[in-house]
């Protein structure tokens, strides 16, 4: 594992420490999970942007359209 330094506003650091105590998890664990989720969402959005024109060409515009096509 590697280390990264991030500057946080005092209030955010305070909120992280409070959450850490409430969840009995380290601040590092909470930050890692948050970053992991953020990266996953950004990757999903990028993939969606690439696929969207192909899906629309097939008439798949909404999530419901996709579910119907897969059923």
C-alpha positions in Angstrom: 0.0 0.0 0.0 1.1 3.6 -0.6 0.6 6.8 1.3 -0.9 10.0 0.0 -1.3 13.3 1.8 -4.5 15.3 1.4 -5.3 18.7 2.9 -8.8 18.8 4.4 -10.8 21.7 5.9 -10.9 21.4 9.7 -14.7 20.7 9.7 -14.3 17.8 7.2 -11.5 16.3 9.3 -13.7 16.6 12.4 -16.6 15.0 10.6 -14.4 12.1 9.4 -13.1 11.6 13.0 -16.6 11.6 14.4 -17.7 9.1 11.7 -14.7 7.0 12.4 -15.6 6.7 16.1 -19.3 6.0 15.3 -18.5 3.2 12.8 -15.5 1.9 14.8 -13.3 2.2 11.6 -10.2 4.1 10.9 -10.3 7.4 9.1 -8.1 5.8 6.5 -10.6 3.0 5.9 -13.4 5.5 5.4 -11.4 7.6 3.0 -10.3 4.6 1.0 -13.9 3.3 0.7 -15.1 6.8 -0.3 -12.3 7.1 -3.0 -13.0 3.6 -4.2 -16.7 4.4 -4.7 -16.0 7.7 -6.3 -13.6 6.1 -8.8 -16.1 3.4 -9.6 -18.9 5.9 -10.2 -16.6 8.0 -12.5 -15.6 4.8 -14.5 -19.2 3.8 -14.8 -20.2 7.3 -16.1 -17.3 7.3 -18.6 -18.4 3.8 -19.9 -22.0 5.0 -20.0 -21.0 8.0 -22.2 -19.2 5.7 -24.6 -22.1 3.2 -24.9 -25.0 5.6 -24.9 -24.9 6.3 -28.7 -25.0 2.6 -29.5 -27.8 1.9 -27.0 -29.9 4.8 -28.3 -29.4 3.4 -31.8 -31.0 0.2 -30.6 -33.9 2.0 -28.9 -32.5 1.6 -25.4 -33.0 5.0 -23.9 -34.2 4.3 -20.3 -33.2 1.7 -17.7 -36.7 0.2 -18.2 -35.8 -0.3 -21.9 -32.7 -2.2 -20.9 -34.5 -4.3 -18.4 -37.2 -5.2 -20.9 -34.5 -6.1 -23.5 -32.8 -8.4 -21.0 -36.0 -10.1 -19.8 
